Amino acid sequence: MNALVDRNLLFPAEATTRSLARALYETVADLPIIGPHGHTDPRWYALNEPFPDPAQLLVVPDHYIFRMLFSQGIRLEDLGVPRLDGAPVETDGRAIWRLFASNYHLFRGTPTRLWMDYVLSSLFGLEERPSAANADRQYDRISERLAESQFRPRALFERFNIEVIATTEGALDDLKWHRMIRDSGWKGRVVTAYRPDAVVDPDFEGFSANLDRLGEITGEDTGSWSGYLEAHRKRRAYFKSFGATSSDHGHPSADTANLPSAEAALLFDRIRTGKADADERGLFRAQMLTEMAKMSLSDGLVLQIHPGSWRNHSDAMMARFGRDKGFDIPTRTDYVGALKPMLDAVGLERDLTIVVFTIDESTYSRELAPLAGVYPALRLGPAWWFYDSPEGMRRFREFTTETAGFYNTVGFNDDTRAFPSIPARHDLARRVDCAFLARLVAEHRLDENEAFEVARDLAYTLAKKAYRL
């Protein structure tokens, strides 16, 4: 394929099965990318300005990279990660790149290494992996490329063959970048997704003020339960006007609830006045997942649930650097009991799509696949976050296919902030899926012609259909 990525990457070692995996892969390798969920910055596509230096593009914003380096004693300040208090951090991109390059060996065996090898080789034409010896030379080469017009965001969007990509914005976002994209006349399809955590989670910083702001921008009384729900409906409609086809919910657990309206209103009053205890705050989050599912029945937004992460596990790092700095840790997650109130309310609806993700792999075969294998509204999101990796993707297929099949899953999404790595992530997923399909054919569990159909569905069709794109 290129200097750093072997053409047989992730294919089976046995020659005949490897040959079939490669044949399957060649039919899907160049399919357009459907990106139904992710966290790239819409301003990139709106402004279409050159990306900053290599360090600011590839190192500073990527928590997969700096969490590994931090684990080996390298300070985030030395990697240019901004502090909340404005204290000085490294701003010299070349110095940051040198530090990254001299420690590239730390990523051996990780998916980060696979993604970065792909980006450096296929996008920037590098033929060596980063090291202390070549750091300056590579930095200069990447910098030269970033100054070229074909490396601007819109050009890369087209080069990557992205058919559609979804960004994720909070409920209070004015979506000005999406408006700018729409008004620019550019044909690239960039849509938003509704992420209401800041006005749904009572433990979110500034929650009360966030509810005040939600009321201001919707003209609704967010001091009342009915007004609060109507404010959500209006914001969801606003997001839909900018292409949203999904909402996204990052809750600590998968708990759902379906309280009678009067009880829900009383609970909201306690939440709104700051009198609720920890159990009540958890119950409110649970109730709101069911409320969002009910709203999805009306407005058609796909409901995505990303539960089970202990966010910002280090209080000290949260205070110093803020959210999303690599300290989110998987926790044990219950789905069978947790989802039952919501599934009792809406789980049998054929026109509703609820996509559930997990970072507790033990639940795949025991809980999630059986649930998705029977409830019409439920679909399984792909291997996510810590398991967005070759082994994680393989295990996902092994643990879920026998019970849920392929068609109760939603293909692949990259869920990334790292724009240059998007083709790498989709390519690796396609390789893993083709290797899995080749094994099923070799074991006479799948006909070869069926494998070619499924390969296309996993790479392209399922995501497009599930997310109504």
N, C-alpha and C positions, 0 to 999 in steps of 0.2 A: 504493500500500500504506500508506504513512504519510509523514510530513513529510520524512524523510531517506532513504527507500528507494523508488525508483521502481518502479512495477508491472512495468516491462519490464527490470528489472535482470538483466543477463547473458544476455538473449535475443538472438537474431540481429538484425542491423540490417535485413536484407531483410524487407519487410513480411509476405509470405505465410508464410515460415518462422517469423517471430516470432509470428504469430498461432497457428500450430500449436504452437509451444513453449509459449505461454501456455495454450492449451487442455489440453495434456498436464499442465502444472504444476498447473492448477486441480483436476485429479483426484487429485493426490497431496499438495498443499500442507498439507492438514489431517489426513493420516494420522498415527496415533500414532508417537511416536519410540521406536525400538529403539536403546538405547545399550549395545552388547555389550562395549565396552572404553572405560575412561576412568579419570580420577584425581580425581574429586570426593571430598570428605571425608565418610565415612559418619556422622561425628558430627553433621553438619548435619541429616540426616534423623532421627537418633536423638533429639537434644535439641530440635529444632524451635525454636530460639531465634532472635530477630531477628538478621539479618546486621549486622555492624558498620558503620561509616561508609562512605561511597562510596569513599574511597581504599583502605581495607582490603579492600573487596569487589572492586573493579574494577581497581586499579592494582598494589598491593603484591604480590599473589601471581602476577601474570601475566607470565611471562618474555617473551612476545611483545612486551609493552609496554615493560618496563624495559630489555630488551636494545637496542631501538631508541634509547631515550633515552640510555642509557649510551654508545652509539656516537657520540652527538653531544656527549659531554663532561659529561653530567649524572651526578653521583655516585649510586650505589645508596643510600648512607646518606640522601641528601636525598629519596629516594623511599620511605623507611621500611623498606627491606629489612634484616632483622635480621642482625647480625654474629655470627660464632661466638664471638668473645671477649667479647660482651656490651657492647662499646663503644657510646656513644650514637648513635642514629640519629633521624631526624625521626619524631615521634609525632603531630604535629598533622595530622589528616586533611585539614583545609581547606588547609593549606600544601602538602601533597602534591598535592591536586587542582588547586590553582592552577598548580603546576609542570607537571603533566600537561596541563592545558587550554591553557596558553600555548604548548605545544609540539605541539599536536595536528596541526599542519600536517605534521609529520614523517612521519605515517602515510599521506599521500596515495598512492594507488595500491596500497596493501597490503591483504591480507585482514583484517588487524587493524582497519583503518578501516571495512571493510564490516561486520564483526561488531559493532564498537562503535556505529556508526550505527544498526544494527538494535536493539541493546539499549537505547540511550538513547531512541530514538523509540518502539519498540513496547512496551517494558516500563515506561519511566518517563515517556513522553509528552512528551519534549523535542522542540522544533521547530528548534533551532539546534545546530550542531556546537560542541563546546567551544572556548573561546578565553579569552584573558586578560580580555576585557571581560565575559563572562558566567559566569566560573568560580564566583564566590560564589553567584550566583542558581541555577545548576544544582546546586551542592553542597547548597544548602538544599532544593531540590525533591526531589532523590534521597533526602536524609536523612529528609524527611517521609514519603516513600513507604515507606522501609525500616522505619519505626516502625509501619506498618499491618499488621494480621494477615494480609492477603492477600499480603504480601510475605515471609512466613516460608517456610522451605525446603519444607515439605510442601505448602503452598498453591501455591507456584510449580511444584513437581513436577507437580501436577495441572493447573495452568494451562498448562504447557508440553505437556501431553498425552503425558507419558512413560509408556509401557507397562511398560518395564523398563530399569533402568540398572545397569551393573556398575561397581563400584569396584575398586581394585587394592591388595592388601595383601601385605606381605612374609611369608615362610614362618614367621617367628617371632611374627607378630601374634596376639594372643589373640581378635581379632574381637569385642571386647566391644560395640562400637557396633552391629555387625550383630545381636548377640544382643538388644540393647536395642530395635532396630527390630522384630525378630521378636516380642518379648514385649509390645510396645506395643499390638498389635492394629491398627495402621495398615495400610491395604490397599495402600499403594504398594510396588511390587516393587523392592527394592534387593538385588543379589546381589554377592558378592565374586569375586575372581579370584586365583589362586595365583601369586605372583611370588617365585621362590626365589633371585634373584640373590645375595643376601647370604650364602647357604649353598651356592652353586654356583660363584661366581667367586672364585678364590683371591686376586685383586687387590683385592677389596672390603675396605674398612677393617674391621678387627675380625673377619676371616674365621675364624680359629681359635676365638675366643671364641664366635662365632656357631654353629659346629658343636657346641661344648660345650652351648650353650643348646638347640640342636635335639635333642640327646640327652636333656637333662633333661626337656623337655616331651613327648617321645614315649616315654620309657623304653627307648630303643634305644641300643646301643653305637655311637656315631658315630665311634669310633676304628677301626672295621672297615668294609670296603667293603659287606658284606652288611647290617650294621646301619645304615649310612648310607642305603642305598637303601630299607630298610624304614621308616626315619624319614620319608623323603619320601612313601612310600605312605600312612603314617598321617596326615601333614599334609594331603595332597591329599584324603583321605577326610573330614577335619575341615572343610576348606574346602567340600567338596561338601555337607556338612550345613547350610551356610549359603548354599546356592544356587549355588555356583560351577559354571559350565559350561566354564570355560577356565583355562589357565595362560598366563603371559606371561613372555617371556625377552628381556631387553635386553642382548644380547651385542655385543662389539666387532666381531665378524665373523659370517658365516653358517656358519663351519666346523662340520662334524659329523664324528664318528668312530664306529667300531663295533668296538672292540677285543674280543678273546677275554676271557672273564671273569677268567682268571688275570692277564692283562696289565693289565686295568683295576684289579684289586685292588692290584697292585704300584704302579701309577701313583697310586692313592689314598693309599697309604702314604707316598709321597714328598710328596704334597700336604699330607697331614695333619701330617707332621713338619716342614714348612717347608723341605724340602730341594730342592723342585722349581725348575727354572730357568724362564725365560719361555716357552720352547717347550713344556715340559711343562704349565705352567699353561694355555696355550692349548689343548693337546690335551685336558686335563681338561674345560674348558668345552665343547669339541666333543663329547666322549664323553657329557656330561650332557644335551646336546640330544637325542641318540639315546635315552638312557635315559628321558628324559621322554616321548618319542614312544612308546616301548614301554609305559610306564605308562599312557599315554592309550588304548592299545588295550584295556587292562583296565578302566580306570575311566571312559572316555568323555569326559574333558576335552579340549576343543579346544586344540591347541598353537599358540600365537602366537609368532612369532619377529620381534623388532624389532632387526635388526642394523645395523651400519654407521655408528654415530655415535662419533666421538672425543669421549668424555664429558669435561666439565670441562677444556677445552683450556688454559685459563689456570691455571697452578699458583698464581699469586698470588691470583686471585679464589676459587679453591677453598679456599685456606687462610683467606681472610678471611670468605667467606660460605657455603661448603659447596656441596653438589650443586645442580643444577637452577637455575642462575642465568644461563642464556642463553648459556653458553659450550660448548654441545655442537655439534659441527661435522660435517657429512656427510663420509664417506670413500668411496673406490672399494670396491665390494663384489663378490666373485665368488660366484655361486650355482650354476652348472652343476657345477663341481668340488667346491665346498664342501658342497653338500647331498647329493652322491652316496652317501656311506656311509650316511646315514640313509635315503635313498630306496631303496637296495639292501636295507635291513633291513625297512622298513615302507611304502615308497612305493606299493606295489600294493594295499594294504589299502583296501577300499571303506568300511569302518566307521570309519576314522580321518580326522580333519580337521586338516590343518596349514595355518595361515594365515601366509603370508610377506609381510612389509612391506619397503619399501626407501626410502632417501633417496638412492639412486644411480639417477637416472632412466635413465641409459644402459643399464641392464640390463632395462628393461621389455620391449622388443620382441626383444632379442637373447637373453635368458636366461629371465626369469620367465614371460612369456606362453607360450613353447614348453614349458617345464616343466609349468606348470599345465594346458596344453592336452593333456597326455597322462597324467600321473600321477594316479590316482584320489584319492589322499590329499591332494593339494596344491591350495590355493586362494590367490588373490591378495588381499591386504588392499588397501584403498583408498589413494589418495594421502595421504601421511602427513607430519606435522610441517611441514617447510619447504615441502612441496608440497600441504598442505591449503589450497588456494587456487584461485581460478577457473582460472587457466592450468594449474596442476598437475593439477587434476581433468580438464580437457579433454585434456591430453596423456596422462593415464592411459588414458582411453577410446580415444584415437586409437592409442596404442602397443600396447594389449593386446587390443582387441576382435577384430581380424581373426584372431588366432592362438588366443586362449583363449576368445573369446566372452564373453557376459555372465554365463553361469551357472557359470563357474569363478572368479568373483569373489564377494565377500561383502557387497555393498551398501556402506553408509557407516557409519563410526563416528567420533565427534568427538574421542576421545582427549584430553579436556581436563580441566584443573583448574578452569576458569572456568565455574561453573555457569550464570550468567545468559546466557552466549553459546551454550549448547547449541542452542536453537531456531534461532538465526542460522546456525550452522554446518550444521545439517541442511537449513535452507531454501536456503542457497546451493548445497549439493550437489544438491538436487532441481532447482534451476533449471539448473545446468550440465548435468545428465544429460538434462533435457527438451530443452534446446537442442541437445545432441548427437543425440538421437533424432529431433528435427524435421529436422535436416540429413540424416540417413539416409533419412527419408521423402521429402524434397524431391529427393534424388538417386536415388530409386526403388530403394534398397537395402534398404528395410524397408517392409512394409505399414503403413498408418496404424493399423489395429486391433492389429497386433503392437506398435507403439510404445506404445500405451496399456497393454498388458499388461506390457511391459518396464519402463515407468516405475514402475508399482506394485512390481514385483519389486525394482528397484534401491533404491527408497525404503523398503521395508518387508519384503518377503517373504524376500529373500536373507539378510539379517542374522539374522532370526529363525530361519531354517532352519539356516544354517551354525553358529550358536552354540547351537543346540538350546534356544532360548528360547520 
